[in-house]
Amino acid sequence: MLHVQLNDSPLSPQECIDLAAHAGSGGSTVFIGTVRDQTQGRKVLRLEFEAYAPMAVSEMRKIAAEVEERWQAHHVVIHHRVGSLEVGEIAVIIAVATPHRKAAFEACQFAIDTLKESVPIWKKEIFEDGEVWVAAHP
């Protein structure tokens, strides 16, 4: 099962864990990416994420399908947030359930790394002394 979403409301780790759960899985891995309070020594006040939704969701589905195929994942969940996020809020959750633990770790890492490289999501970092648009996933 593949479950991919772009959301403008807070993401739920428990919902993603529940969606990924599978009785045949020996391992499940969850990655939760949050807004940190600094970037390169500058204090971050908040981030603003934007996405070209149709393409972003399509690319996220491709990633999930590749994870399913390469690691025989039972369930793959990729949820990404858009809009304005405060420090500490969750920007992305990836949950993967596979037959074995090593595959779960590898699949989850592949999913976040590939998402950062290929999904059209951008962020604006808002600092105390200015703001800058940067690739959300450099």
The 8 nearest C-alpha neighbors of each residue, nearest first, counted from 0:
[[1, 74, 73, 75, 2, 19, 76, 67],
 [0, 2, 75, 74, 76, 63, 3, 64],
 [1, 3, 76, 75, 77, 0, 4, 18],
 [2, 4, 77, 78, 76, 60, 1, 59],
 [5, 3, 78, 6, 79, 77, 56, 2],
 [4, 6, 79, 80, 78, 81, 56, 7],
 [7, 5, 80, 8, 81, 4, 79, 78],
 [6, 8, 81, 80, 82, 9, 5, 83],
 [7, 9, 6, 10, 80, 81, 82, 5],
 [10, 8, 11, 7, 89, 80, 6, 88],
 [9, 11, 89, 8, 12, 80, 78, 6],
 [12, 10, 14, 13, 15, 9, 92, 89],
 [11, 13, 15, 14, 16, 10, 92, 31],
 [14, 12, 16, 15, 11, 17, 18, 10],
 [13, 15, 17, 11, 12, 16, 18, 10],
 [16, 14, 18, 12, 17, 13, 19, 94],
 [17, 15, 13, 19, 14, 18, 12, 20],
 [16, 18, 14, 20, 15, 19, 13, 12],
 [19, 17, 15, 16, 20, 14, 76, 74],
 [20, 18, 74, 16, 17, 96, 94, 95],
 [19, 21, 17, 18, 16, 96, 22, 74],
 [20, 22, 23, 24, 19, 73, 96, 74],
 [21, 23, 24, 20, 25, 73, 98, 96],
 [24, 22, 21, 98, 25, 73, 97, 96],
 [25, 23, 98, 97, 26, 21, 22, 96],
 [24, 26, 99, 98, 100, 97, 23, 27],
 [27, 25, 100, 99, 24, 97, 103, 96],
 [26, 28, 96, 95, 103, 97, 100, 29],
 [27, 29, 95, 103, 94, 104, 107, 96],
 [28, 30, 94, 93, 31, 95, 27, 92],
 [29, 31, 93, 92, 94, 32, 28, 107],
 [32, 30, 92, 91, 33, 29, 93, 89],
 [33, 31, 91, 90, 89, 92, 30, 34],
 [32, 34, 89, 90, 88, 87, 35, 31],
 [35, 33, 86, 87, 88, 89, 90, 36],
 [34, 36, 86, 37, 33, 87, 43, 38],
 [35, 37, 43, 86, 42, 34, 44, 38],
 [38, 36, 42, 43, 41, 35, 40, 39],
 [37, 39, 41, 40, 42, 43, 36, 35],
 [38, 40, 41, 37, 42, 43, 36, 35],
 [39, 41, 38, 37, 42, 43, 36, 126],
 [42, 40, 37, 38, 39, 43, 126, 127],
 [41, 43, 37, 126, 36, 127, 44, 40],
 [44, 42, 126, 37, 36, 45, 125, 41],
 [43, 45, 126, 125, 42, 127, 86, 85],
 [46, 44, 85, 125, 84, 43, 86, 124],
 [47, 45, 124, 84, 123, 83, 125, 122],
 [46, 48, 83, 123, 82, 122, 84, 124],
 [49, 47, 122, 81, 82, 121, 46, 83],
 [50, 48, 121, 81, 120, 122, 82, 47],
 [51, 49, 120, 52, 119, 121, 55, 48],
 [50, 52, 54, 55, 53, 119, 120, 49],
 [51, 53, 55, 50, 54, 56, 5, 119],
 [54, 52, 56, 55, 51, 57, 50, 58],
 [53, 55, 57, 56, 52, 51, 58, 119],
 [56, 54, 52, 58, 118, 119, 57, 53],
 [55, 57, 59, 58, 53, 54, 52, 60],
 [58, 56, 54, 60, 55, 59, 53, 61],
 [59, 57, 61, 55, 60, 56, 118, 54],
 [58, 60, 56, 62, 61, 57, 55, 63],
 [61, 59, 63, 57, 58, 62, 64, 56],
 [62, 60, 58, 64, 59, 63, 65, 57],
 [61, 63, 59, 65, 60, 64, 110, 66],
 [62, 64, 60, 66, 65, 61, 75, 67],
 [65, 63, 67, 61, 66, 62, 60, 68],
 [64, 66, 68, 62, 67, 63, 69, 61],
 [67, 65, 63, 69, 64, 68, 70, 106],
 [68, 66, 72, 64, 71, 65, 70, 69],
 [67, 69, 65, 71, 66, 70, 64, 72],
 [70, 68, 66, 71, 67, 65, 72, 106],
 [69, 71, 72, 66, 68, 102, 67, 106],
 [72, 70, 67, 68, 69, 97, 73, 98],
 [73, 71, 97, 67, 70, 74, 96, 66],
 [72, 74, 97, 96, 0, 71, 21, 67],
 [75, 73, 0, 19, 96, 72, 1, 95],
 [76, 74, 95, 1, 63, 94, 19, 2],
 [75, 77, 2, 94, 93, 3, 1, 19],
 [76, 78, 93, 3, 92, 2, 4, 79],
 [77, 79, 4, 92, 3, 91, 5, 93],
 [80, 78, 91, 5, 90, 6, 4, 92],
 [79, 81, 6, 90, 5, 7, 91, 78],
 [82, 80, 48, 7, 49, 6, 5, 79],
 [81, 83, 48, 47, 7, 49, 84, 80],
 [82, 84, 47, 46, 48, 85, 81, 45],
 [85, 83, 46, 45, 88, 47, 82, 86],
 [84, 86, 45, 88, 87, 46, 44, 34],
 [85, 87, 34, 35, 88, 36, 45, 44],
 [88, 86, 34, 33, 35, 85, 89, 36],
 [89, 87, 33, 86, 85, 34, 84, 90],
 [88, 90, 33, 32, 91, 10, 34, 87],
 [89, 91, 80, 33, 32, 79, 88, 34],
 [92, 90, 79, 32, 78, 89, 31, 80],
 [93, 91, 31, 78, 30, 77, 32, 79],
 [92, 94, 77, 30, 76, 29, 78, 107],
 [95, 93, 29, 76, 28, 75, 19, 15],
 [94, 96, 75, 28, 27, 74, 103, 19],
 [97, 95, 27, 74, 72, 73, 24, 19],
 [98, 96, 72, 24, 103, 99, 26, 73],
 [97, 99, 24, 25, 26, 23, 72, 96],
 [100, 98, 25, 26, 97, 102, 101, 103],
 [101, 99, 26, 103, 102, 25, 104, 27],
 [102, 100, 104, 103, 99, 105, 26, 106],
 [101, 103, 105, 100, 104, 99, 70, 106],
 [102, 104, 100, 106, 97, 101, 28, 105],
 [105, 103, 107, 101, 102, 106, 28, 108],
 [106, 104, 102, 108, 107, 103, 109, 101],
 [107, 105, 109, 103, 108, 104, 66, 102],
 [106, 108, 110, 104, 109, 105, 95, 103],
 [109, 107, 105, 110, 111, 106, 112, 104],
 [108, 110, 106, 112, 107, 111, 113, 105],
 [109, 111, 107, 113, 108, 112, 114, 106],
 [112, 110, 114, 108, 113, 109, 115, 107],
 [111, 113, 109, 115, 114, 110, 108, 116],
 [114, 112, 116, 110, 115, 111, 109, 117],
 [113, 115, 111, 118, 117, 116, 112, 110],
 [116, 114, 136, 112, 113, 117, 111, 118],
 [117, 115, 113, 114, 136, 118, 112, 137],
 [116, 118, 114, 115, 113, 119, 58, 136],
 [117, 119, 55, 114, 58, 120, 115, 116],
 [120, 118, 55, 50, 51, 117, 121, 54],
 [121, 119, 50, 49, 118, 135, 48, 51],
 [122, 120, 135, 134, 49, 48, 50, 133],
 [123, 121, 48, 135, 47, 133, 132, 134],
 [122, 124, 132, 47, 131, 46, 133, 125],
 [123, 125, 46, 131, 130, 126, 132, 122],
 [124, 126, 130, 45, 44, 43, 46, 129],
 [127, 125, 43, 129, 128, 44, 130, 42],
 [126, 128, 129, 42, 44, 43, 125, 41],
 [127, 129, 126, 130, 125, 41, 42, 43],
 [130, 128, 126, 127, 125, 131, 124, 43],
 [129, 131, 125, 124, 126, 123, 132, 128],
 [130, 132, 124, 123, 133, 125, 129, 126],
 [133, 131, 123, 122, 124, 134, 130, 121],
 [134, 132, 122, 135, 123, 131, 121, 124],
 [133, 135, 121, 136, 137, 122, 132, 120],
 [136, 134, 121, 122, 120, 133, 137, 115],
 [135, 137, 115, 134, 116, 120, 121, 114],
 [136, 134, 135, 115, 116, 133, 121, 117]]
